[in-house]
Amino acid sequence: NTGCGKTSVCQLLSRLLGKKLLTINCHMHTEASDFLGGLRPVRRTSEEAHSLAEAEKLFEWCDGVLVQAMHTGCCLLIDEISLAEDAVLERLNSVLEPERKLLISERGSDENASAYEVVAHKDFVLIATMNPGGDYGKKELSLALRNRF
């Protein structure tokens, strides 16, 4: 139900586990890049660059909240998960498998590769909250995703 303290319980759980909590609040415009990351304009001057190639770079990859949590082994709270589109949430399926891997084709691992693989840190924890389907904009999770939780 709405307003019953789901998020507060997740915050308390992360404190009890002694882990940092990263949070993403889903809505109908949540995109896969919010979870995975994306290319962002470089925000450094040529004096701050360590090489000529780095100084000429206009864009660089910035990890999204899911990738950050997987790398560092902290808790990730996906708040109101049911508000995101199914196509976005499908990207979580592989993370919830026993191998706990994520393939990010949008990034690439270098100029010759077509994908970048992230394997979850052993301490990584994924938590999600949602309200029951039926209200405006709310729906049930797909059976595939629900079974993985």
N, C-alpha and C positions, 0 to 999 in steps of 0.2 A: 504494500500500500504506500501511497504518497506520504512523505513526511514522517516516516516511522523510525528514522535513524540509521538507514542502511549505510550511508557514507560514513557516518560517525563510527559505526562498528568496524568498518574497514580501516579507518584511521587508527583506531585503538588496536586492532589486530597487528598492523605494521609496527606500532610501538612495542607491543608485547614480543614480537619476533625480532625487534632490534634492527629493523630494516627501514631504509628510506622509502617513502611512498610517492610515486609519480602518478598523476591523475590525468585522464582525458575525459571530458564531458561530451558525450555524443549528442548529435542533433541531426535533423534531416539533411543538412548540408555537409556532414562529416565526410571527408574523402580519405582514400587509402594513404595519401601522402601525409595526413595528420598522424597516422600510426607509423609509417615507414620512413618518412623524410622526403627530401626533395632538393633540387638545385636552388640555391639562393645566391643573390649577388654578393660578391666578395666585398668585405667591409674593412679592408686594410690598405694602407698607403704603400707605395713602392718601397719606402724606407723600411717598412715592417716585414717585407717579403724576404725569404731566405735565398731565393734564386730568381733568375730572370724569368723562367717559365712561371713561377709562382706570382711574380709581379704582373705578368700579362694576363693572368686568369681573371675572367669576368664573373664566373659562377663557380661555386663549389658545393659539394654534397653536404647537407646537414641531416644527421640522423633524427628520425622522429621519436616520439616518446616510447613506442614499443621496442624499437631497436636499442635505445638507450637503456631501458630496463633489462632487456635480455643480456646486454653486454656487462652491465654492472651487478646484476644479481639482486636487484631490489624488487619491491612489490609494484605492480602496475594495477591501478584501479581504472576500469573502463566503466564509467558512470553512465547510466541510462543507455546501455548497450543496444536495446531494442529500437532506439530511435534512428540508428544509422542504417543505411541501405544494405540489403543482403549482399550485394556485390562487394561492398567494402568489408563486411564482416567475414566473407569467404577467405580473405587473406589471413585470418587468424587460425583457420583449420589446421594448418601444418604445425603451428606453434603448440597446439594442444594435443598433438600426437606424441607418442612416447619418445620419439627422436628429438622433439622440441627444436625444430629447425625452421628457418624462414629464408626463402630464396627471393632476393630483390633484383628483379630484372631491370628495373628503372635505373639502378645505380651503375652496375658493371664493376668488376674488381680492378680492371685496368683498361687501357685502350683496346686490347685485343679480346677481352672477355665479354661475355654477354650477360653475366649475372654475378651477384654477390650473395654469398651464403652466410647467414648468421645462425650460430648455435647458441642456445640459451645457456647462461651461466647456471651452475648447479643450484644456486640459491634463488633463482628467478621465480617469482610467484605472480600468477595472473588472477585477478579478482574482477568480477563484473557484477553490476547491479542493474535492476530494471524494475519497472512497475508492470502489473498485469496488462496484457493486451486488451483492446476494446475501447479505450479512451481515444480521443482524436490524436492521430499521428503515431499511436502506439500499436505495435504488432507483436506477435510471438516470434521467437527465434526460429531459424530453420532447424529442421530435425537433425541435420548433419552437425551443426554447431552445438546444439543442445546436448547431443549424445557425447560430445567431446568434453563438456564440462562435467 
